[in-house]
Structure formats: C-alpha cells, structure tokens
C-alpha cells in the first residue's frame, strides 16, 4: 500500500492550499481516509476524515468552516482544501487510509505546510 501526498508548501496567513493523497496497492476495503497533522512537540492529531459509503465527514473543531475534505468519485484519492490558513496550522500533514481491521492502517510520508504570519 502506498499513499502519495502532494500540495504542501509555504503560504501567508489567510492564504489557501490544497493537499492531495493518492492511494495505490489497496487490497482491503477502505473504511475511512483522512488527514492528520503533527507540529513539532505535539502529538499527531486528526484534521479531517471521510467515511466510505456514507461519505460522512468529520473535522477537528479548528478546521470546521475553513477546511474541506473530498474524495474523487468514491476512489482512493482524497483532497484537503485549506482556506483562511493560520500560523497554528503549520505542521506536517499526513494522509491515512484504514480498513476494518487494526492491521489495515497506512500512512503517507507527510507533506509540510508552513503558514507565515
């Protein structure tokens, strides 16, 4: 299983970025895919996720209204549109795909998002 992220970078406060994650080699049923982030000294935290089938989305409170997670036509490619970015959004963002069993939990390599004040 390979998750390839793209779209990170440096942006000023109030700017926008769009992250993408393409999954390949999936041999299990995907339960959900999502984006997590980890800033230096902090634990990795969920930013947004989308649940297969229902396409229900869940967001970290601070991301609601600013970030939007989407999937390409039920495929294993997801995006995270991030608007009104703030310096506190600065982190490495990781794509995650998980199935219905604990062993079915995969991560991308991470992409750096830096928001300058």
ABEGO torsion letter per residue (X at the ends): XBBBBBGBEBBBBGBBBBBBBBBBGBABBBABBBBBBBBBGBBBBBABBBBBGAGBBBBBAAABGABBBBBBGGBABBBBBBBGBBAAABBBBBBBBBBABAABBBBBAEBBBBBBX
